[in-house]
Amino acid sequence: MVEMLVLAFAAVVLAAAGQAITGFGFVLVAVPLLTLLTGEPRTSVVACTTLGLVMTSFGWYEDRAAVEWRPITGISIGAAVGIPLGLVVFASLPVDALGLVIGVTVLFFTALLALRVRVPGGRPTQVAAGTVSGAMLATTGMNGPPLVLALHTTGLAPAAFRATLQAMFTLQAVVVVTAFAALGQFTATSAALIAVGVPALWLGWRLGDLVFDRLPPERARKLVLGTLAISGTLAVISALT
């Protein structure tokens, strides 16, 4: 148990640093890695969603002046539809299937981000992104890629992009974490992961923040995409063996 928690601490530091550098990627890195460590996909999703809420709340507060609220409205409308659907899938999907879904989801959206897939701008795209991201958050703990794709259409500067993502992540996570608590999804293992994860979040965010102003955006992007590809591949292999 101690060894697992030490490795979990390292995984959360890595994931938090990635999010601080690029504005996204925490759960995409943390969920598959913690699933590998615990062998419990649901526990990993609950812990990472809770840790994600802590981290994005902090990031939102620090960058609150740079948040652009216009796209958040449409995305929130979609999330109100997607989150309940995701909770149903989360509660009913077998453990092995959920682990496989997590790995495949990471690899799929890593490919979309690597290929720089573009989507049309406007309110319909924002609502669709909110629906998909809400469902993904409740099912796999991962809501970043649809939000990143939708927000890219707004042409926001890097600081505003990161701040707005943190605001959207926080709003969705508040709803999902509350639902997990109401459904009795928190366990002793998820509580232990959260306990070691909170200080790891702080350390990872601070490390990533130091890099944010120094690392060229393209190099940071490649670093995060490489980490996502590795964690997604490991999650798929674990689910199939």
N, C-alpha and C positions, 0 to 999 in steps of 0.2 A: 504493500500500500504506500509506504514512504517513497519507494523508488518511483512508483507511478505518479505520485504528486510532484516530485522533483521534476520529472520529465514534462508533466502538465504545465508547471510553472514556466519552463523553457519554451514550450509551445505557445503559450499565451503571450510571452514577451515578444516572440517572433511575429505573431499575428498582429499584436497591437502596434508594433513598430511599422509594419507594412501599411496598416490603416492610417497611421499618422503621416506617413510619407505621401500616400496617394489619395487618401480620403475614403478608401474602400478596402475590402479584402480580409477583415478580421475573421469573420465566421467562415469564409471560404478556406482559410488556412486552419483555423482552430478546430472546427467541427470534425473534419476527417482525421486530424491528428489525435484529438482526444478520443474519437471512436476507436482508433487503433489501440490506444493505451488502455481503455476501459472495456472494450468489447460490448459497449452498451450505447447504441446510437441515440436512443431517446434521452438517456442521461446526458450525453454530450450536447444534444440540441438544447435541452433545458438550461444546462450550465452556460453554454456559449451565448444563448440569447440573453440570459440575465447579465452576464459579463459585458456583452455588447451594449446593453442598455446603460450600464455604469459608464463605460468608456465614451459612448457617443453623447451622453448627457454632459460629460465633462468637456468633450470637444465642442459641442454646441455652445456651451456657456462661454468657453474661451474665445470662440470665433463668432459670437452672436451678432456682432455689428455687421458682419459680412454676409449674413443669411439673406437669400433672395426668396421671398415668400410666394411669389406668383405660381411657380410650378408645383408647390407643395399642396395647394388646394385640390387640383385635379388628381394628384397621386393619392391623396388621403381618401377621396371619394372611391377610387378603385380598391384601395386597401380594405375599406369597410365591407366589400363583397368578398375579396380574396381570403382574408384571414379566417372567417368561419369555415370556408371550404377546406383550407389547409389543416385546421384543427381536427376535422373529421378524418382526413387521411392519416394524420399523425397518430390518432388513437386507434385506427383500425389496421394499419399496415404491419405485417410481420417484421420482426427485428432484422432478419437477414435482408429482406427486401428493402427496408428503410436504409440500411447501410449501403446497399448497392445504389439506391436512388441518390444518396448523398454524394458518392464518388462520381457517378455519371453526371450529376448536376454540375459539380465543380468543373469537370473536364469540358462539358458542353459550353458553359458560359466563359471559361477560360479561352476556348477557341474563338468565340464570338468577339471577345475583347481583343485577342491577339490579331484577328483579322480586321479590326476596326470597323465592324459592321455598323452601319448607320441606319437610323430609323427616321421617319418623317416627324417633324416637330408639331406642336399644337396640343390642344386639350385632349383629343381622342387618344393620342399616344401616351399622354400623362396618366389618363384613367386606366388604360390597358396595362401600363407599367405598374401602377399601384395595385391592380388586381393580381397580376402575376407575382409581384414581389411580396404582397401580403400572404398569398397562398404558400409561397416558398418559405417565408420566414416561419410560419406556423408548422410546416411539415419538416423542413430540413435545417432551420435556423439561418438560412441564406437568402437575403433579400437584396443584396447589393447589385448584381449585374443588370437586372431590368431598370433599376433606378439610375445606374451609371449611363446606360444606353439612352434613356429618356433625357437625362440632364445634359448629355453632350450636345443635344440639339439646341440648347439655350445659349451656347456660346459664352458661358460664364468664365471669368478669370479664375486661375487656380485657387486662390484664397476663397472666393465666393463659392466655387464648386465644392470644395472640401467642407465649408461651413454648412451649406445647404444640404449636402448629403448627411451630415451628422444630425441635423434637425429632423430630416425624414426618417432616418434610422431610429431615432429616439421615440418619435411619435408612434411608429408601428410597434416597437419593442415593448412600450408601456402596455399596450393592449394585449399582446401575446403573452408576456410574462404574467400578467394578471389572470389570463385565461388558464395558463399552466398551473398556477397556484389554486385556482378554483377547481380544476380537474384532478388535483392531487398528484401532479407529475413530479414534484420535487422529492428526491430521495437523499439518503445519507451520503451517497457517493457524489451526487450533484452538489450538495451543500459543501462537501470537502473541496471539490474542484473550484467552486465559487470563492471559498475562503482563501485558497492559495492563489487564485486567479486575480483577485483585486489588487494586491501589491504588484503582481506581474504586469497588470494593465498599466499601472502608473509608470513602471520602469520602461516598458516597451514604448509607451506613448512619448515619454521624454526622450528616449533614444531616437525614435523616429522623427520627432520634432527637430532635433539637432541636425538631422540629415535633410529635412524638408527644404531648407534654404540653401543647402550646399550641393545636393546631388542633382544633376541635370534631369529634368522630367522624364525624358525618354529612357534614360538608364534606370531610373526608379521604377518605371513601368515594366521594363523587361525583368527586373529583379522580382517584382511581385508576381508577374505572370509565370515565371519559372517556378516560384514557390508553390503557386496554385496548381500547376501541372503535376508537380511531384506529389503533393498531398492528395490530389484527386486520384492519381494512379494508385497510390498506396491504399487508399480507401476501397477502390474497386477490387484490388487483389485480395485484401482482407475479407471482403464480403463474399468472394467466390471460393475461398479456401477454408 
